[in-house]
Amino acid sequence: MNITFISTGSRIDYFPPVQGGIEILEYDLIKELKKRGNKIQLFCSKSSVENSVEIGSPKISFDKIHNFLSMYNCYSKKKLVQGEILHCHYPLTAFPFLDSKPLVYSEHNWYNLPEAKYHKTIFTPMFDFFQNKVYEKADRIIALSSEIQKIIQEKIPKQKDKVVFIPNFTDSAVFIPEKKQSNKIIFAGRLDKEKGLNLLIEVLGELKNNFDFELIILGNGPLKNELELQAKKTGIKFEFLGFVHHNKLHDYFSSSSIFVLPSYFEVMPVVVLEAMSSGCAVIASDAFGINDQIGSGEGLIFRKGNKKELREKLIQLLSSSSLTASLGKKARQKVLNEFDVKVIAEKTEKLYKKVLEEKK
């Protein structure tokens, strides 16, 4: 097949990606689809990938202006599309292509999702408009979690059958288990309120006299100084490592025994899959996507913001190395069976073929 990927057009929409979760997922999927014999064209802000079309502007750093400029550039460069089917990953850059070739849209975004209060801005109603138009016109919509699939289906009840659940993924050949350090706890994510890291630090502070553990924190964000001060006050053993390039994440996951994600809001967190693939025992809140990942007993789930339940889950793992190891093995196997990039590339390719057959 000949497939054109339409990326986000954001200011970090560079390939190969330095950062940006959507871009990393696209890049890995593109590589796997190429291995399967498909020809790929990529529309993005900047790229060294063969057969790419640049739609962004490196001179513009303000996100929203950059996104709208990319939408305009997509209109002006529509004639350059080579693919027989389009796979779009952002509503603004999908919008210019709605009346052209068969189109699959992956919903990575949170603008009109419940509990997205952490991200709402004055631009949200405008994004809602474009997103709803994409829902209406796309041939298929890929939802990254079963919860989000239901939410989108409720928005387009007469077209609900075109909303399919294909989850996020990771590369199990990169994120592999290695020699685990007992009770080494790791967190990775943006350091802001929605990630709930303050709750994890608070609970660990209460457990420090009963268990020997170390907390490793990967990521940066507006609450870094506040969280670091909180960790110091609790007296726990911790290390803030700041932003870590995605290519280096596996070095930290592979040796950690426990991964914790206490988020109040997620869509379908790839970081959980990376931890699972690395053989970590996972404790996570019941944010969107988590039940699809570890809801069958491959990890421990607690209710968002529930300090007592998080404490109980941590005690379970900190007091039982055998349970920690068992959950890590189950998590790794689930990734191999359901969330590896090879598995998802095959599902996505089958979806493309089905859409093209329907258009004949």
C-alpha positions in Angstrom: 0.0 0.0 0.0 0.9 3.6 -0.5 0.1 5.5 2.8 0.3 9.2 3.6 0.7 10.1 7.3 -0.4 13.6 8.3 1.2 14.5 11.6 0.4 17.2 14.1 2.3 20.1 12.5 3.3 21.3 16.0 6.6 23.0 16.8 8.0 19.7 18.1 6.7 17.7 15.2 10.2 16.7 14.0 11.2 13.3 12.6 13.1 11.5 13.9 11.4 12.8 17.1 13.4 14.4 19.9 10.3 14.5 22.1 6.6 14.3 21.7 4.6 11.2 22.4 2.5 11.3 19.2 5.6 11.7 17.0 7.4 8.8 18.7 4.4 6.5 18.1 4.0 7.7 14.5 7.7 7.1 13.8 7.7 3.6 15.2 4.5 2.7 13.3 5.9 4.1 10.1 9.1 2.1 10.5 7.1 -1.1 11.1 4.7 -0.5 8.2 7.7 0.0 5.9 9.1 -3.3 7.0 5.8 -4.9 6.0 6.4 -3.6 2.4 4.3 -0.4 2.5 5.4 2.9 1.0 5.0 5.8 3.4 4.8 9.6 2.8 5.0 11.9 5.8 3.5 15.4 6.2 5.1 17.0 9.3 6.8 20.2 10.5 10.4 19.1 9.8 11.9 15.7 8.8 14.9 13.9 7.6 12.7 10.9 6.8 12.6 10.0 3.1 9.6 11.2 1.2 8.4 13.9 3.6 6.6 17.2 3.1 7.2 20.0 5.5 4.1 21.8 6.8 5.3 23.7 9.8 7.5 26.7 10.4 10.6 26.5 12.7 10.5 30.3 13.1 7.2 30.2 15.0 7.4 28.9 18.6 3.9 29.7 19.9 2.0 26.3 19.7 -1.4 27.5 18.6 -0.2 29.8 15.9 2.1 27.0 14.7 -0.8 24.5 14.6 -3.0 26.8 12.5 -0.1 27.7 10.2 0.4 23.9 9.6 -3.3 23.6 8.8 -3.0 26.3 6.2 0.1 24.7 4.8 -1.8 21.4 4.5 -4.4 23.1 2.3 -1.6 24.6 0.1 0.2 21.3 -0.3 -2.7 18.9 -0.8 -1.7 18.3 -4.3 1.5 16.7 -3.1 -0.3 13.8 -1.4 0.9 10.5 -2.9 -0.9 7.9 -0.7 -4.0 6.0 -1.7 -5.1 6.4 2.0 -4.4 9.0 4.6 -3.7 8.4 8.3 -4.1 11.7 10.3 -3.1 12.3 13.9 -4.4 15.8 14.7 -7.7 17.5 14.0 -6.3 20.8 12.5 -4.0 19.0 10.1 -6.7 16.4 9.2 -9.3 19.0 8.4 -7.9 20.1 5.0 -8.1 16.5 3.7 -11.6 15.5 4.8 -13.1 15.6 1.3 -10.2 14.0 -0.6 -8.9 10.5 -0.2 -10.0 7.7 2.2 -9.0 8.9 5.7 -8.2 7.2 9.0 -7.9 9.4 12.0 -6.2 8.5 15.3 -7.6 10.3 18.4 -4.6 11.2 20.5 -6.1 14.4 21.8 -8.1 15.5 24.9 -9.9 18.7 24.0 -13.5 17.4 24.4 -12.9 14.5 26.8 -14.3 14.5 30.3 -11.8 15.4 33.0 -9.6 17.4 30.5 -9.9 20.5 32.7 -6.1 20.6 33.1 -5.7 21.4 29.4 -8.7 23.6 28.5 -7.9 27.0 27.1 -9.7 29.8 25.2 -8.8 27.9 22.1 -10.7 24.7 23.2 -14.1 25.6 21.6 -12.3 26.2 18.3 -10.5 22.9 18.5 -13.8 21.2 19.4 -15.3 22.4 16.1 -12.5 21.0 14.0 -12.4 17.7 16.0 -16.1 17.1 15.6 -15.9 17.7 11.8 -13.1 15.1 11.6 -15.3 12.7 13.6 -18.1 13.3 11.1 -16.1 12.9 7.9 -13.3 10.4 8.6 -13.8 6.9 7.2 -12.5 5.4 10.4 -11.6 6.8 13.8 -9.0 5.0 15.9 -9.6 5.3 19.7 -6.7 4.5 21.9 -8.7 3.2 24.8 -12.1 1.5 25.2 -13.3 4.4 27.3 -12.5 6.9 24.6 -14.1 4.7 22.0 -17.4 4.9 23.9 -17.1 8.7 24.3 -16.6 9.3 20.6 -19.3 6.8 19.7 -21.7 8.9 21.9 -20.8 12.0 19.9 -21.6 10.3 16.5 -24.2 7.7 17.4 -25.3 7.2 13.8 -21.7 6.4 12.8 -20.5 4.6 15.9 -19.4 1.5 14.0 -16.6 3.4 12.4 -14.9 4.1 15.8 -12.5 1.2 16.4 -10.2 0.5 19.4 -6.6 0.1 18.5 -4.4 0.9 21.5 -1.1 2.7 21.8 2.0 0.5 21.6 5.7 0.1 22.4 8.7 -1.7 20.9 9.3 -4.7 23.1 12.7 -5.2 21.4 13.8 -1.9 22.9 12.1 -2.0 26.3 13.4 -5.2 27.8 13.7 -6.5 31.3 17.2 -6.7 32.7 18.6 -7.3 36.2 16.1 -5.7 38.6 17.0 -3.6 41.6 14.8 -4.6 44.5 12.2 -1.9 45.5 13.5 0.6 42.9 10.4 2.7 42.1 10.3 4.8 39.0 8.0 7.6 37.8 8.1 9.1 34.3 6.0 12.0 33.1 5.5 15.7 33.0 5.8 17.3 36.5 2.4 19.0 36.8 -0.7 18.6 38.8 -2.5 16.1 36.6 0.2 13.5 37.1 -0.4 13.2 40.9 3.3 12.8 41.8 2.7 14.8 45.0 0.4 12.0 46.2 3.0 9.3 45.5 5.7 11.3 47.4 3.4 11.9 50.3 2.6 8.2 50.6 6.2 7.1 50.3 7.1 9.5 53.0 4.7 7.7 55.3 6.3 4.3 54.4 9.9 5.2 54.6 10.4 3.8 58.1 8.9 0.4 57.2 10.5 -0.3 53.9 13.8 0.3 52.1 13.2 1.8 48.6 14.5 4.4 46.2 12.3 6.7 44.0 13.6 7.7 40.6 11.8 10.6 38.9 12.1 11.2 35.1 10.6 14.3 33.6 10.3 18.1 33.8 7.6 20.6 34.3 6.2 23.5 36.2 6.0 21.7 39.6 9.6 20.4 39.6 10.9 22.7 42.4 7.8 22.2 44.5 7.9 18.4 44.2 11.7 18.3 44.8 11.2 20.3 48.0 8.4 18.0 49.1 10.5 14.9 48.5 13.4 16.5 50.6 11.0 17.2 53.5 9.7 13.7 53.6 13.2 12.3 54.0 12.8 9.6 51.4 15.7 8.4 49.1 15.0 10.0 45.7 16.6 11.3 42.6 15.1 13.9 40.1 16.8 13.2 36.7 14.9 15.8 34.6 14.1 15.4 31.0 15.4 12.1 29.6 15.5 11.5 25.8 13.1 8.7 24.8 16.1 6.7 23.4 17.5 6.5 27.0 14.3 5.7 28.9 14.8 1.9 28.6 18.0 2.2 30.6 16.0 3.3 33.6 13.0 1.1 33.1 14.9 -2.1 32.6 16.5 -2.0 36.1 13.5 -0.7 38.0 11.2 -3.2 39.7 8.1 -1.0 40.3 6.6 1.7 38.1 3.9 4.1 39.5 1.6 6.4 37.6 -0.8 8.2 40.0 -2.4 10.4 37.3 -5.7 12.1 37.5 -6.0 12.3 33.7 -4.6 10.2 30.8 -5.7 9.2 27.3 -3.7 5.9 26.8 -0.3 6.3 28.5 2.5 4.8 26.5 4.8 5.1 29.5 2.8 2.3 31.2 3.4 0.1 28.2 7.1 0.9 28.2 7.3 0.0 31.9 5.3 -3.2 31.4 7.5 -4.2 28.4 10.5 -3.7 30.7 9.1 -6.1 33.2 8.1 -3.6 35.9 5.3 -4.3 38.3 2.9 -1.4 37.6 0.7 0.5 40.1 -1.5 3.0 38.3 -4.7 5.1 38.9 -7.9 4.3 37.0 -7.3 7.1 34.5 -8.4 6.5 30.9 -6.6 3.6 29.2 -5.2 1.9 32.3 -7.9 -0.8 32.5 -7.1 -1.8 28.9 -3.5 -2.1 29.9 -3.4 -3.8 33.3 -7.1 -4.4 34.1 -6.8 -8.2 33.8 -4.4 -8.7 36.7 -1.2 -7.6 35.0 -0.8 -4.7 37.5 -2.5 -3.0 40.5 -5.1 -0.2 40.0 -6.3 2.3 42.5 -8.9 5.0 42.3 -7.6 8.4 41.2 -6.5 10.5 44.2 -7.2 7.8 46.7 -4.3 7.9 49.1 -5.4 4.9 51.1 -5.6 2.6 48.1 -2.3 3.8 46.7 -0.7 3.1 50.1 -2.1 -0.4 50.1 -0.8 -1.2 46.6 2.6 0.1 47.5 2.8 -2.0 50.6 1.7 -5.1 48.6 4.7 -4.7 46.3 7.3 -3.4 48.8 6.6 -6.3 51.1 6.7 -9.1 48.4 9.5 -9.4 45.9 7.8 -12.5 44.5 4.5 -10.6 43.7 6.6 -7.8 42.2 8.4 -10.3 39.9 5.2 -12.1 39.0 3.4 -9.0 37.9 6.4 -7.8 35.9 6.4 -11.1 34.0 2.7 -11.0 33.3 3.0 -7.4 32.2 5.8 -8.2 29.8 3.8 -11.0 28.3 0.7 -8.9 27.8 2.8 -6.3 25.9 4.1 -9.1 23.6 0.6 -10.4 23.0 -1.4 -7.2 22.6 0.7 -4.0 22.6 3.9 -4.6 20.7 4.4 -2.4 17.6 4.4 -5.4 15.3 0.9 -6.5 16.6 -0.5 -2.9 16.2 1.1 -2.4 12.8 -0.7 -5.6 11.5 -4.1 -4.4 13.0 -3.6 -0.9 11.4 -2.7 -2.3 8.1 -5.8 -4.5 8.1 -7.9 -1.5 8.8 -6.4 0.4 5.9 -7.2 -2.5 3.6 -10.8 -2.7 4.8 -11.3 1.0 4.2 -9.9 0.8 0.7 -12.1 -2.2 -0.1 -15.2 -0.3 1.0 -14.2 2.7 -1.2 -14.0 0.6 -4.4 
